[in-house]
Amino acid sequence: MVKRLLNTLDEKILEELDSHDFELVKEEKSGSFDNELLIFESQELEVRIARDRGDVSIQVSSEDLGNQWLELPAVLKLIDPGKLPEPKMDDLLKALLVHQKTISFLLEEGQKEETLEQIKKNRIEANRKFFESRGK
Amino acid sequence: MSVTGRWNANKKFLDRAINRGDEFKLATPFNAETASGYFKKEIEYLLDQGYKLSEDGTRIFK
């Protein structure tokens, strides 16, 4: 399995992805910024792990969501609004595996519109607070 | 490339775009609560240069 990007992650977590029927379907490495992209797929979910200029992020999608990718922390916040997920990649991946079924449901046809709307509302609210604090 | 070298290269790219008055469409909408690292640093840099973020966090413009 891909080692370089995953050096930043706990290999055991990646083995857990494997054991939860996620299959690595795409791997790209490019450019002087040392960027990398991995895409895993299961029956219900797609998971994209990207390193962009040194920053690692995790996004999720589904067949019903088409080409749209959602930041995993933003989706996890819908599941537990009171708790902002830890930014650590290992913790995010663990949370993904724990909440895999719920995340799949949130991205399904018939539910995805409400999910996208709520993520947008949360983003607008977070940015409003951010600008308020910058203005102080 | 070192972290500083990476940021300097990035800043150069941003400065050129700022001088042209470019608008940026963000591939990942900016969410101040979850954004981190370079992405957040770039957005804060643009805001410091007088740019404004659209309400939904998908565009940043002069």
N, CA and C atoms of all chains as a GROMACS GRO file, in nm:
protein
  594
    1MET      N    1   0.084  -0.121   0.000
    1MET     CA    2   0.000   0.000   0.000
    1MET      C    3   0.088   0.125   0.000
    2VAL      N    4   0.034   0.231  -0.059
    2VAL     CA    5   0.097   0.363  -0.064
    2VAL      C    6   0.163   0.402   0.067
    3LYS      N    7   0.287   0.438   0.059
    3LYS     CA    8   0.359   0.462   0.183
    3LYS      C    9   0.385   0.610   0.210
    4ARG      N   10   0.410   0.687   0.104
    4ARG     CA   11   0.467   0.818   0.127
    4ARG      C   12   0.369   0.912   0.197
    5LEU      N   13   0.255   0.936   0.138
    5LEU     CA   14   0.154   1.020   0.202
    5LEU      C   15   0.115   0.956   0.334
    6LEU      N   16   0.109   0.827   0.329
    6LEU     CA   17   0.059   0.757   0.446
    6LEU      C   18   0.162   0.750   0.556
    7ASN      N   19   0.282   0.801   0.529
    7ASN     CA   20   0.377   0.814   0.638
    7ASN      C   21   0.322   0.905   0.746
    8THR      N   22   0.233   0.997   0.703
    8THR     CA   23   0.177   1.092   0.799
    8THR      C   24   0.061   1.028   0.875
    9LEU      N   25   0.021   0.911   0.834
    9LEU     CA   26  -0.093   0.845   0.896
    9LEU      C   27  -0.048   0.717   0.964
   10ASP      N   28  -0.127   0.672   1.051
   10ASP     CA   29  -0.099   0.547   1.120
   10ASP      C   30  -0.134   0.432   1.025
   11GLU      N   31  -0.040   0.348   0.997
   11GLU     CA   32  -0.065   0.238   0.902
   11GLU      C   33  -0.179   0.148   0.946
   12LYS      N   34  -0.196   0.139   1.078
   12LYS     CA   35  -0.305   0.054   1.128
   12LYS      C   36  -0.441   0.106   1.084
   13ILE      N   37  -0.452   0.240   1.080
   13ILE     CA   38  -0.578   0.300   1.036
   13ILE      C   39  -0.604   0.265   0.890
   14LEU      N   40  -0.496   0.269   0.812
   14LEU     CA   41  -0.512   0.237   0.670
   14LEU      C   42  -0.548   0.090   0.651
   15GLU      N   43  -0.492   0.008   0.735
   15GLU     CA   44  -0.531  -0.134   0.730
   15GLU      C   45  -0.679  -0.148   0.766
   16GLU      N   46  -0.723  -0.061   0.858
   16GLU     CA   47  -0.865  -0.065   0.897
   16GLU      C   48  -0.954  -0.026   0.780
   17LEU      N   49  -0.909   0.072   0.701
   17LEU     CA   50  -0.985   0.107   0.580
   17LEU      C   51  -1.000  -0.017   0.493
   18ASP      N   52  -0.890  -0.085   0.475
   18ASP     CA   53  -0.893  -0.210   0.397
   18ASP      C   54  -0.994  -0.308   0.454
   19SER      N   55  -0.990  -0.322   0.586
   19SER     CA   56  -1.076  -0.423   0.648
   19SER      C   57  -1.223  -0.379   0.648
   20HIS      N   58  -1.249  -0.250   0.624
   20HIS     CA   59  -1.387  -0.203   0.611
   20HIS      C   60  -1.429  -0.198   0.463
   21ASP      N   61  -1.360  -0.276   0.384
   21ASP     CA   62  -1.394  -0.292   0.241
   21ASP      C   63  -1.370  -0.167   0.159
   22PHE      N   64  -1.281  -0.080   0.202
   22PHE     CA   65  -1.240   0.031   0.117
   22PHE      C   66  -1.124  -0.016   0.031
   23GLU      N   67  -1.137   0.012  -0.096
   23GLU     CA   68  -1.033  -0.031  -0.190
   23GLU      C   69  -0.966   0.094  -0.248
   24LEU      N   70  -0.836   0.091  -0.257
   24LEU     CA   71  -0.764   0.204  -0.318
   24LEU      C   72  -0.787   0.199  -0.469
   25VAL      N   73  -0.851   0.305  -0.524
   25VAL     CA   74  -0.883   0.303  -0.667
   25VAL      C   75  -0.802   0.406  -0.746
   26LYS      N   76  -0.739   0.500  -0.675
   26LYS     CA   77  -0.661   0.600  -0.747
   26LYS      C   78  -0.547   0.649  -0.660
   27GLU      N   79  -0.433   0.669  -0.723
   27GLU     CA   80  -0.318   0.722  -0.651
   27GLU      C   81  -0.242   0.813  -0.747
   28GLU      N   82  -0.224   0.939  -0.707
   28GLU     CA   83  -0.152   1.034  -0.792
   28GLU      C   84  -0.047   1.106  -0.709
   29LYS      N   85   0.066   1.127  -0.770
   29LYS     CA   86   0.170   1.207  -0.706
   29LYS      C   87   0.214   1.308  -0.810
   30SER      N   88   0.229   1.433  -0.765
   30SER     CA   89   0.266   1.530  -0.868
   30SER      C   90   0.338   1.651  -0.811
   31GLY      N   91   0.420   1.708  -0.896
   31GLY     CA   92   0.468   1.844  -0.877
   31GLY      C   93   0.574   1.866  -0.771
   32SER      N   94   0.629   1.986  -0.779
   32SER     CA   95   0.738   2.021  -0.689
   32SER      C   96   0.689   2.044  -0.547
   33PHE      N   97   0.558   2.060  -0.533
   33PHE     CA   98   0.503   2.079  -0.398
   33PHE      C   99   0.481   1.946  -0.327
   34ASP      N  100   0.519   1.837  -0.394
   34ASP     CA  101   0.510   1.707  -0.330
   34ASP      C  102   0.364   1.670  -0.298
   35ASN      N  103   0.273   1.708  -0.388
   35ASN     CA  104   0.131   1.680  -0.366
   35ASN      C  105   0.100   1.533  -0.394
   36GLU      N  106   0.003   1.482  -0.321
   36GLU     CA  107  -0.040   1.343  -0.342
   36GLU      C  108  -0.190   1.332  -0.323
   37LEU      N  109  -0.247   1.235  -0.390
   37LEU     CA  110  -0.391   1.214  -0.383
   37LEU      C  111  -0.420   1.064  -0.382
   38LEU      N  112  -0.502   1.022  -0.288
   38LEU     CA  113  -0.545   0.882  -0.283
   38LEU      C  114  -0.697   0.881  -0.280
   39ILE      N  115  -0.758   0.791  -0.356
   39ILE     CA  116  -0.903   0.775  -0.347
   39ILE      C  117  -0.935   0.630  -0.314
   40PHE      N  118  -1.014   0.613  -0.210
   40PHE     CA  119  -1.060   0.481  -0.168
   40PHE      C  120  -1.211   0.474  -0.194
   41GLU      N  121  -1.257   0.356  -0.231
   41GLU     CA  122  -1.402   0.337  -0.251
   41GLU      C  123  -1.450   0.214  -0.175
   42SER      N  124  -1.570   0.229  -0.117
   42SER     CA  125  -1.640   0.112  -0.066
   42SER      C  126  -1.771   0.104  -0.144
   43GLN      N  127  -1.859   0.013  -0.106
   43GLN     CA  128  -1.989   0.002  -0.173
   43GLN      C  129  -2.066   0.133  -0.163
   44GLU      N  130  -2.056   0.201  -0.047
   44GLU     CA  131  -2.142   0.317  -0.019
   44GLU      C  132  -2.072   0.451  -0.023
   45LEU      N  133  -1.941   0.451  -0.005
   45LEU     CA  134  -1.871   0.579   0.013
   45LEU      C  135  -1.742   0.586  -0.069
   46GLU      N  136  -1.705   0.711  -0.100
   46GLU     CA  137  -1.574   0.736  -0.160
   46GLU      C  138  -1.498   0.828  -0.064
   47VAL      N  139  -1.372   0.800  -0.045
   47VAL     CA  140  -1.291   0.879   0.047
   47VAL      C  141  -1.167   0.928  -0.027
   48ARG      N  142  -1.144   1.058  -0.020
   48ARG     CA  143  -1.029   1.116  -0.088
   48ARG      C  144  -0.934   1.172   0.018
   49ILE      N  145  -0.812   1.124   0.017
   49ILE     CA  146  -0.710   1.176   0.109
   49ILE      C  147  -0.608   1.249   0.023
   50ALA      N  148  -0.589   1.377   0.052
   50ALA     CA  149  -0.500   1.456  -0.033
   50ALA      C  150  -0.394   1.526   0.052
   51ARG      N  151  -0.274   1.529   0.000
   51ARG     CA  152  -0.173   1.616   0.059
   51ARG      C  153  -0.146   1.727  -0.041
   52ASP      N  154  -0.176   1.848  -0.002
   52ASP     CA  155  -0.161   1.964  -0.088
   52ASP      C  156  -0.064   2.060  -0.019
   53ARG      N  157   0.055   2.074  -0.075
   53ARG     CA  158   0.160   2.159  -0.018
   53ARG      C  159   0.184   2.128   0.130
   54GLY      N  160   0.182   2.001   0.160
   54GLY     CA  161   0.213   1.959   0.297
   54GLY      C  162   0.093   1.942   0.387
   55ASP      N  163  -0.022   1.999   0.350
   55ASP     CA  164  -0.142   1.985   0.432
   55ASP      C  165  -0.221   1.862   0.388
   56VAL      N  166  -0.257   1.779   0.484
   56VAL     CA  167  -0.335   1.659   0.450
   56VAL      C  168  -0.481   1.684   0.483
   57SER      N  169  -0.571   1.650   0.390
   57SER     CA  170  -0.715   1.665   0.417
   57SER      C  171  -0.788   1.539   0.373
   58ILE      N  172  -0.907   1.520   0.431
   58ILE     CA  173  -0.990   1.404   0.395
   58ILE      C  174  -1.127   1.453   0.352
   59GLN      N  175  -1.171   1.406   0.238
   59GLN     CA  176  -1.303   1.442   0.186
   59GLN      C  177  -1.381   1.315   0.155
   60VAL      N  178  -1.514   1.329   0.154
   60VAL     CA  179  -1.598   1.213   0.124
   60VAL      C  180  -1.696   1.246   0.012
   61SER      N  181  -1.738   1.144  -0.056
   61SER     CA  182  -1.838   1.159  -0.160
   61SER      C  183  -1.914   1.026  -0.171
   62SER      N  184  -2.011   1.025  -0.262
   62SER     CA  185  -2.087   0.901  -0.286
   62SER      C  186  -2.131   0.903  -0.432
   63GLU      N  187  -2.182   0.792  -0.477
   63GLU     CA  188  -2.230   0.786  -0.615
   63GLU      C  189  -2.340   0.891  -0.637
   64ASP      N  190  -2.430   0.904  -0.537
   64ASP     CA  191  -2.541   0.998  -0.550
   64ASP      C  192  -2.495   1.144  -0.551
   65LEU      N  193  -2.378   1.170  -0.493
   65LEU     CA  194  -2.328   1.307  -0.484
   65LEU      C  195  -2.254   1.349  -0.612
   66GLY      N  196  -2.231   1.254  -0.701
   66GLY     CA  197  -2.164   1.285  -0.828
   66GLY      C  198  -2.019   1.323  -0.804
   67ASN      N  199  -1.976   1.434  -0.868
   67ASN     CA  200  -1.836   1.473  -0.858
   67ASN      C  201  -1.805   1.562  -0.739
   68GLN      N  202  -1.902   1.582  -0.654
   68GLN     CA  203  -1.884   1.674  -0.543
   68GLN      C  204  -1.817   1.605  -0.424
   69TRP      N  205  -1.718   1.670  -0.366
   69TRP     CA  206  -1.648   1.617  -0.248
   69TRP      C  207  -1.674   1.709  -0.130
   70LEU      N  208  -1.703   1.649  -0.015
   70LEU     CA  209  -1.730   1.728   0.106
   70LEU      C  210  -1.620   1.705   0.208
   71GLU      N  211  -1.580   1.813   0.273
   71GLU     CA  212  -1.479   1.800   0.378
   71GLU      C  213  -1.533   1.711   0.490
   72LEU      N  214  -1.455   1.611   0.527
   72LEU     CA  215  -1.502   1.517   0.630
   72LEU      C  216  -1.535   1.588   0.762
   73PRO      N  217  -1.454   1.683   0.811
   73PRO     CA  218  -1.492   1.749   0.937
   73PRO      C  219  -1.628   1.818   0.930
   74ALA      N  220  -1.661   1.875   0.813
   74ALA     CA  221  -1.791   1.942   0.798
   74ALA      C  222  -1.906   1.841   0.804
   75VAL      N  223  -1.884   1.721   0.751
   75VAL     CA  224  -1.987   1.617   0.755
   75VAL      C  225  -2.000   1.561   0.897
   76LEU      N  226  -1.885   1.540   0.962
   76LEU     CA  227  -1.888   1.487   1.099
   76LEU      C  228  -1.958   1.585   1.194
   77LYS      N  229  -1.945   1.713   1.163
   77LYS     CA  230  -2.010   1.814   1.248
   77LYS      C  231  -2.163   1.801   1.243
   78LEU      N  232  -2.215   1.751   1.132
   78LEU     CA  233  -2.360   1.731   1.122
   78LEU      C  234  -2.404   1.616   1.213
   79ILE      N  235  -2.314   1.521   1.231
   79ILE     CA  236  -2.348   1.404   1.313
   79ILE      C  237  -2.339   1.439   1.461
   80ASP      N  238  -2.240   1.520   1.497
   80ASP     CA  239  -2.225   1.563   1.636
   80ASP      C  240  -2.199   1.713   1.637
   81PRO      N  241  -2.307   1.793   1.629
   81PRO     CA  242  -2.290   1.938   1.613
   81PRO      C  243  -2.213   2.004   1.727
   82GLY      N  244  -2.219   1.943   1.846
   82GLY     CA  245  -2.152   2.007   1.959
   82GLY      C  246  -2.002   1.987   1.960
   83LYS      N  247  -1.955   1.898   1.876
   83LYS     CA  248  -1.813   1.862   1.885
   83LYS      C  249  -1.745   1.883   1.750
   84LEU      N  250  -1.645   1.970   1.749
   84LEU     CA  251  -1.567   1.988   1.627
   84LEU      C  252  -1.465   1.874   1.621
   85PRO      N  253  -1.466   1.798   1.511
   85PRO     CA  254  -1.374   1.684   1.505
   85PRO      C  255  -1.228   1.728   1.517
   86GLU      N  256  -1.150   1.642   1.576
   86GLU     CA  257  -1.006   1.667   1.586
   86GLU      C  258  -0.948   1.681   1.445
   87PRO      N  259  -0.858   1.775   1.426
   87PRO     CA  260  -0.801   1.789   1.292
   87PRO      C  261  -0.699   1.680   1.257
   88LYS      N  262  -0.662   1.598   1.356
   88LYS     CA  263  -0.562   1.494   1.327
   88LYS      C  264  -0.620   1.390   1.232
   89MET      N  265  -0.542   1.355   1.131
   89MET     CA  266  -0.591   1.265   1.027
   89MET      C  267  -0.631   1.128   1.081
   90ASP      N  268  -0.551   1.076   1.172
   90ASP     CA  269  -0.584   0.944   1.228
   90ASP      C  270  -0.720   0.948   1.297
   91ASP      N  271  -0.744   1.056   1.372
   91ASP     CA  272  -0.872   1.068   1.444
   91ASP      C  273  -0.988   1.084   1.347
   92LEU      N  274  -0.963   1.160   1.240
   92LEU     CA  275  -1.069   1.179   1.140
   92LEU      C  276  -1.104   1.046   1.073
   93LEU      N  277  -1.000   0.969   1.039
   93LEU     CA  278  -1.026   0.840   0.974
   93LEU      C  279  -1.099   0.744   1.069
   94LYS      N  280  -1.060   0.747   1.195
   94LYS     CA  281  -1.131   0.663   1.293
   94LYS      C  282  -1.278   0.703   1.299
   95ALA      N  283  -1.303   0.835   1.304
   95ALA     CA  284  -1.442   0.884   1.309
   95ALA      C  285  -1.518   0.843   1.183
   96LEU      N  286  -1.450   0.848   1.070
   96LEU     CA  287  -1.513   0.807   0.943
   96LEU      C  288  -1.560   0.661   0.952
   97LEU      N  289  -1.474   0.576   1.005
   97LEU     CA  290  -1.509   0.434   1.013
   97LEU      C  291  -1.622   0.410   1.113
   98VAL      N  292  -1.619   0.484   1.224
   98VAL     CA  293  -1.725   0.470   1.324
   98VAL      C  294  -1.860   0.513   1.267
   99HIS      N  295  -1.860   0.623   1.190
   99HIS     CA  296  -1.986   0.683   1.143
   99HIS      C  297  -2.014   0.654   0.995
  100GLN      N  298  -1.948   0.553   0.943
  100GLN     CA  299  -1.957   0.525   0.799
  100GLN      C  300  -2.102   0.514   0.749
  101LYS      N  301  -2.186   0.443   0.822
  101LYS     CA  302  -2.324   0.422   0.778
  101LYS      C  303  -2.402   0.554   0.778
  102THR      N  304  -2.382   0.632   0.885
  102THR     CA  305  -2.454   0.760   0.893
  102THR      C  306  -2.408   0.855   0.781
  103ILE      N  307  -2.278   0.856   0.757
  103ILE     CA  308  -2.226   0.943   0.650
  103ILE      C  309  -2.286   0.901   0.516
  104SER      N  310  -2.290   0.771   0.492
  104SER     CA  311  -2.350   0.721   0.367
  104SER      C  312  -2.494   0.769   0.354
  105PHE      N  313  -2.568   0.761   0.465
  105PHE     CA  314  -2.708   0.806   0.463
  105PHE      C  315  -2.716   0.955   0.429
  106LEU      N  316  -2.627   1.034   0.490
  106LEU     CA  317  -2.632   1.180   0.468
  106LEU      C  318  -2.605   1.217   0.322
  107LEU      N  319  -2.533   1.130   0.250
  107LEU     CA  320  -2.495   1.162   0.112
  107LEU      C  321  -2.587   1.095   0.009
  108GLU      N  322  -2.690   1.026   0.060
  108GLU     CA  323  -2.782   0.955  -0.032
  108GLU      C  324  -2.876   1.051  -0.104
  109GLU      N  325  -2.923   1.006  -0.218
  109GLU     CA  326  -3.029   1.077  -0.290
  109GLU      C  327  -3.147   1.093  -0.195
  110GLY      N  328  -3.208   1.210  -0.192
  110GLY     CA  329  -3.322   1.231  -0.102
  110GLY      C  330  -3.279   1.292   0.030
  111GLN      N  331  -3.154   1.276   0.066
  111GLN     CA  332  -3.102   1.334   0.191
  111GLN      C  333  -2.992   1.435   0.162
  112LYS      N  334  -2.925   1.418   0.048
  112LYS     CA  335  -2.806   1.497   0.021
  112LYS      C  336  -2.834   1.648   0.014
  113GLU      N  337  -2.954   1.686  -0.034
  113GLU     CA  338  -2.985   1.829  -0.047
  113GLU      C  339  -2.983   1.895   0.090
  114GLU      N  340  -3.047   1.827   0.188
  114GLU     CA  341  -3.051   1.881   0.324
  114GLU      C  342  -2.909   1.886   0.383
  115THR      N  343  -2.831   1.783   0.354
  115THR     CA  344  -2.693   1.778   0.403
  115THR      C  345  -2.613   1.896   0.348
  116LEU      N  346  -2.624   1.918   0.217
  116LEU     CA  347  -2.548   2.026   0.154
  116LEU      C  348  -2.591   2.162   0.208
  117GLU      N  349  -2.722   2.176   0.229
  117GLU     CA  350  -2.775   2.303   0.280
  117GLU      C  351  -2.724   2.330   0.422
  118GLN      N  352  -2.724   2.224   0.504
  118GLN     CA  353  -2.679   2.241   0.643
  118GLN      C  354  -2.530   2.271   0.650
  119ILE      N  355  -2.452   2.205   0.566
  119ILE     CA  356  -2.307   2.232   0.562
  119ILE      C  357  -2.283   2.377   0.521
  120LYS      N  358  -2.361   2.424   0.424
  120LYS     CA  359  -2.347   2.563   0.379
  120LYS      C  360  -2.383   2.660   0.493
  121LYS      N  361  -2.492   2.631   0.564
  121LYS     CA  362  -2.532   2.717   0.676
  121LYS      C  363  -2.424   2.721   0.783
  122ASN      N  364  -2.369   2.604   0.816
  122ASN     CA  365  -2.263   2.597   0.917
  122ASN      C  366  -2.141   2.677   0.873
  123ARG      N  367  -2.110   2.667   0.743
  123ARG     CA  368  -1.992   2.738   0.689
  123ARG      C  369  -2.013   2.890   0.699
  124ILE      N  370  -2.132   2.935   0.661
  124ILE     CA  371  -2.161   3.079   0.665
  124ILE      C  372  -2.151   3.130   0.809
  125GLU      N  373  -2.203   3.052   0.902
  125GLU     CA  374  -2.198   3.091   1.043
  125GLU      C  375  -2.054   3.094   1.095
  126ALA      N  376  -1.976   2.992   1.059
  126ALA     CA  377  -1.836   2.987   1.103
  126ALA      C  378  -1.758   3.105   1.046
  127ASN      N  379  -1.783   3.136   0.919
  127ASN     CA  380  -1.710   3.248   0.856
  127ASN      C  381  -1.754   3.382   0.915
  128ARG      N  382  -1.883   3.392   0.951
  128ARG     CA  383  -1.930   3.516   1.013
  128ARG      C  384  -1.855   3.540   1.145
  129LYS      N  385  -1.843   3.434   1.225
  129LYS     CA  386  -1.771   3.447   1.354
  129LYS      C  387  -1.624   3.479   1.330
  130PHE      N  388  -1.567   3.418   1.227
  130PHE     CA  389  -1.426   3.441   1.193
  130PHE      C  390  -1.404   3.590   1.159
  131PHE      N  391  -1.495   3.646   1.080
  131PHE     CA  392  -1.480   3.787   1.042
  131PHE      C  393  -1.503   3.879   1.160
  132GLU      N  394  -1.595   3.840   1.247
  132GLU     CA  395  -1.618   3.919   1.369
  132GLU      C  396  -1.489   3.923   1.452
  133SER      N  397  -1.426   3.808   1.467
  133SER     CA  398  -1.305   3.803   1.551
  133SER      C  399  -1.188   3.877   1.483
  134ARG      N  400  -1.184   3.874   1.350
  134ARG     CA  401  -1.078   3.952   1.280
  134ARG      C  402  -1.099   4.101   1.296
  135GLY      N  403  -1.227   4.139   1.304
  135GLY     CA  404  -1.259   4.282   1.313
  135GLY      C  405  -1.228   4.341   1.450
  136LYS      N  406  -1.212   4.252   1.551
  136LYS     CA  407  -1.188   4.302   1.687
  136LYS      C  408  -1.051   4.360   1.701
  137MET      N  409   1.098   2.089  -0.119
  137MET     CA  410   1.099   2.233  -0.091
  137MET      C  411   1.068   2.256   0.057
  138SER      N  412   1.140   2.350   0.118
  138SER     CA  413   1.117   2.377   0.260
  138SER      C  414   0.982   2.446   0.279
  139VAL      N  415   0.937   2.449   0.404
  139VAL     CA  416   0.808   2.514   0.433
  139VAL      C  417   0.814   2.662   0.394
  140THR      N  418   0.925   2.727   0.428
  140THR     CA  419   0.940   2.870   0.395
  140THR      C  420   0.945   2.890   0.244
  141GLY      N  421   1.022   2.803   0.176
  141GLY     CA  422   1.034   2.812   0.031
  141GLY      C  423   0.900   2.792  -0.036
  142ARG      N  424   0.823   2.700   0.018
  142ARG     CA  425   0.690   2.670  -0.035
  142ARG      C  426   0.598   2.792  -0.021
  143TRP      N  427   0.601   2.854   0.096
  143TRP     CA  428   0.515   2.970   0.119
  143TRP      C  429   0.559   3.087   0.030
  144ASN      N  430   0.691   3.106   0.016
  144ASN     CA  431   0.741   3.216  -0.067
  144ASN      C  432   0.697   3.198  -0.213
  145ALA      N  433   0.704   3.075  -0.261
  145ALA     CA  434   0.661   3.047  -0.399
  145ALA      C  435   0.512   3.074  -0.414
  146ASN      N  436   0.440   3.034  -0.312
  146ASN     CA  437   0.296   3.052  -0.311
  146ASN      C  438   0.259   3.201  -0.307
  147LYS      N  439   0.330   3.274  -0.222
  147LYS     CA  440   0.303   3.416  -0.203
  147LYS      C  441   0.331   3.493  -0.334
  148LYS      N  442   0.436   3.450  -0.403
  148LYS     CA  443   0.470   3.512  -0.531
  148LYS      C  444   0.354   3.496  -0.629
  149PHE      N  445   0.299   3.376  -0.634
  149PHE     CA  446   0.186   3.347  -0.720
  149PHE      C  447   0.066   3.435  -0.681
  150LEU      N  448   0.041   3.443  -0.550
  150LEU     CA  449  -0.073   3.523  -0.503
  150LEU      C  450  -0.052   3.671  -0.533
  151ASP      N  451   0.071   3.720  -0.510
  151ASP     CA  452   0.098   3.862  -0.532
  151ASP      C  453   0.075   3.902  -0.678
  152ARG      N  454   0.113   3.815  -0.769
  152ARG     CA  455   0.090   3.842  -0.911
  152ARG      C  456  -0.061   3.851  -0.938
  153ALA      N  457  -0.134   3.758  -0.881
  153ALA     CA  458  -0.279   3.756  -0.902
  153ALA      C  459  -0.344   3.878  -0.838
  154ILE      N  460  -0.295   3.917  -0.721
  154ILE     CA  461  -0.350   4.035  -0.652
  154ILE      C  462  -0.326   4.159  -0.737
  155ASN      N  463  -0.206   4.171  -0.793
  155ASN     CA  464  -0.174   4.287  -0.877
  155ASN      C  465  -0.263   4.296  -1.000
  156ARG      N  466  -0.304   4.180  -1.048
  156ARG     CA  467  -0.396   4.180  -1.164
  156ARG      C  468  -0.541   4.200  -1.120
  157GLY      N  469  -0.565   4.192  -0.989
  157GLY     CA  470  -0.702   4.204  -0.937
  157GLY      C  471  -0.785   4.080  -0.962
  158ASP      N  472  -0.719   3.968  -0.974
  158ASP     CA  473  -0.791   3.843  -1.004
  158ASP      C  474  -0.892   3.808  -0.895
  159GLU      N  475  -0.999   3.743  -0.940
  159GLU     CA  476  -1.093   3.682  -0.846
  159GLU      C  477  -1.057   3.533  -0.836
  160PHE      N  478  -1.070   3.476  -0.717
  160PHE     CA  479  -1.038   3.334  -0.698
  160PHE      C  480  -1.168   3.257  -0.674
  161LYS      N  481  -1.188   3.152  -0.750
  161LYS     CA  482  -1.297   3.059  -0.720
  161LYS      C  483  -1.233   2.944  -0.642
  162LEU      N  484  -1.285   2.916  -0.525
  162LEU     CA  485  -1.221   2.820  -0.437
  162LEU      C  486  -1.272   2.678  -0.465
  163ALA      N  487  -1.180   2.589  -0.495
  163ALA     CA  488  -1.219   2.450  -0.523
  163ALA      C  489  -1.282   2.387  -0.399
  164THR      N  490  -1.231   2.426  -0.283
  164THR     CA  491  -1.291   2.385  -0.156
  164THR      C  492  -1.344   2.511  -0.089
  165PRO      N  493  -1.477   2.521  -0.069
  165PRO     CA  494  -1.529   2.642  -0.004
  165PRO      C  495  -1.461   2.664   0.131
  166PHE      N  496  -1.430   2.790   0.160
  166PHE     CA  497  -1.360   2.822   0.285
  166PHE      C  498  -1.455   2.814   0.404
  167ASN      N  499  -1.416   2.735   0.502
  167ASN     CA  500  -1.489   2.727   0.628
  167ASN      C  501  -1.387   2.756   0.738
  168ALA      N  502  -1.400   2.871   0.803
  168ALA     CA  503  -1.300   2.914   0.899
  168ALA      C  504  -1.284   2.815   1.014
  169GLU      N  505  -1.389   2.738   1.040
  169GLU     CA  506  -1.385   2.645   1.152
  169GLU      C  507  -1.302   2.520   1.121
  170THR      N  508  -1.302   2.480   0.996
  170THR     CA  509  -1.235   2.354   0.962
  170THR      C  510  -1.112   2.373   0.875
  171ALA      N  511  -1.095   2.492   0.815
  171ALA     CA  512  -0.979   2.514   0.728
  171ALA      C  513  -0.853   2.520   0.812
  172SER      N  514  -0.742   2.477   0.752
  172SER     CA  515  -0.616   2.482   0.826
  172SER      C  516  -0.500   2.495   0.728
  173GLY      N  517  -0.381   2.505   0.782
  173GLY     CA  518  -0.259   2.501   0.702
  173GLY      C  519  -0.250   2.609   0.596
  174TYR      N  520  -0.196   2.570   0.480
  174TYR     CA  521  -0.171   2.666   0.372
  174TYR      C  522  -0.298   2.732   0.322
  175PHE      N  523  -0.404   2.653   0.312
  175PHE     CA  524  -0.529   2.707   0.259
  175PHE      C  525  -0.574   2.826   0.344
  176LYS      N  526  -0.576   2.807   0.476
  176LYS     CA  527  -0.620   2.913   0.565
  176LYS      C  528  -0.523   3.032   0.558
  177LYS      N  529  -0.394   3.000   0.551
  177LYS     CA  530  -0.293   3.106   0.544
  177LYS      C  531  -0.311   3.191   0.418
  178GLU      N  532  -0.339   3.123   0.306
  178GLU     CA  533  -0.360   3.195   0.179
  178GLU      C  534  -0.482   3.287   0.187
  179ILE      N  535  -0.590   3.235   0.244
  179ILE     CA  536  -0.713   3.314   0.254
  179ILE      C  537  -0.686   3.436   0.344
  180GLU      N  538  -0.621   3.413   0.457
  180GLU     CA  539  -0.593   3.525   0.549
  180GLU      C  540  -0.502   3.627   0.482
  181TYR      N  541  -0.407   3.580   0.402
  181TYR     CA  542  -0.318   3.672   0.332
  181TYR      C  543  -0.398   3.758   0.234
  182LEU      N  544  -0.487   3.694   0.158
  182LEU     CA  545  -0.569   3.769   0.061
  182LEU      C  546  -0.660   3.869   0.133
  183LEU      N  547  -0.718   3.829   0.245
  183LEU     CA  548  -0.803   3.921   0.321
  183LEU      C  549  -0.721   4.040   0.371
  184ASP      N  550  -0.598   4.012   0.414
  184ASP     CA  551  -0.510   4.121   0.460
  184ASP      C  552  -0.475   4.217   0.346
  185GLN      N  553  -0.482   4.166   0.222
  185GLN     CA  554  -0.452   4.251   0.105
  185GLN      C  555  -0.578   4.320   0.052
  186GLY      N  556  -0.685   4.316   0.128
  186GLY     CA  557  -0.806   4.388   0.090
  186GLY      C  558  -0.909   4.305   0.016
  187TYR      N  559  -0.885   4.175   0.005
  187TYR     CA  560  -0.983   4.089  -0.062
  187TYR      C  561  -1.102   4.062   0.030
  188LYS      N  562  -1.216   4.027  -0.032
  188LYS     CA  563  -1.336   3.993   0.044
  188LYS      C  564  -1.381   3.852   0.008
  189LEU      N  565  -1.434   3.782   0.107
  189LEU     CA  566  -1.483   3.646   0.085
  189LEU      C  567  -1.633   3.651   0.062
  190SER      N  568  -1.682   3.575  -0.037
  190SER     CA  569  -1.827   3.568  -0.058
  190SER      C  570  -1.892   3.501   0.063
  191GLU      N  571  -2.018   3.530   0.085
  191GLU     CA  572  -2.085   3.479   0.205
  191GLU      C  573  -2.077   3.327   0.217
  192ASP      N  574  -2.090   3.259   0.102
  192ASP     CA  575  -2.089   3.112   0.107
  192ASP      C  576  -1.947   3.052   0.104
  193GLY      N  577  -1.847   3.138   0.102
  193GLY     CA  578  -1.708   3.090   0.111
  193GLY      C  579  -1.654   3.027  -0.015
  194THR      N  580  -1.720   3.051  -0.129
  194THR     CA  581  -1.675   2.985  -0.252
  194THR      C  582  -1.590   3.076  -0.343
  195ARG      N  583  -1.590   3.208  -0.313
  195ARG     CA  584  -1.514   3.301  -0.398
  195ARG      C  585  -1.445   3.403  -0.309
  196ILE      N  586  -1.330   3.452  -0.358
  196ILE     CA  587  -1.264   3.562  -0.288
  196ILE      C  588  -1.224   3.665  -0.394
  197PHE      N  589  -1.259   3.790  -0.367
  197PHE     CA  590  -1.247   3.892  -0.472
  197PHE      C  591  -1.212   4.028  -0.412
  198LYS      N  592  -1.165   4.120  -0.499
  198LYS     CA  593  -1.127   4.255  -0.454
  198LYS      C  594  -1.248   4.345  -0.445
   0.00000   0.00000   0.00000
